[in-house]
Amino acid sequence: MTERAKFASHEEYIASASSDVRAVLLKIQALVEKALPEAQRCIGYGMPAYRDGKIFFYFAGFRKHLGVYPPLKADAALIAELAPYRNEKGNLAFKYKEPIPYELIGRVAVALHKEYTRKR
């Protein structure tokens, strides 16, 4: 995957990833769509994203980790649970060499949806 590539769809983005990263991205896509069937696929900042009025969840496959954005701000208990994965800006990085906590990422997507749709 090139750093500045432009993608028109989730499918294009995911197809550009290595096979091991592609499998992770497809699982994230499926869990978000199962948890939030009203969310619509889109591309934001060159990454696969989901919107419901506005974009509330982005995910990206990097060489060594899966990134999830934007930072969660409203759920203190979930934020505390995410501490091992948060960087200084609050964005999440899940290293591929460790098991990906899909259930936790699904809860993040639901919490971000709640946080961002509440602002409408």
Secondary structure, 3 states (H helix, E strand, C coil): CCCCCCCCCHHHHHHCCCHHHHHHHHHHHHHHHHHCCCCEEEEECCEEEEECCCEEEEEEECCCEEEEECCCCCCHHHHHHCHHHECCCCCEEEECCCCCCHHHHHHHHHHHHHHHHHCC
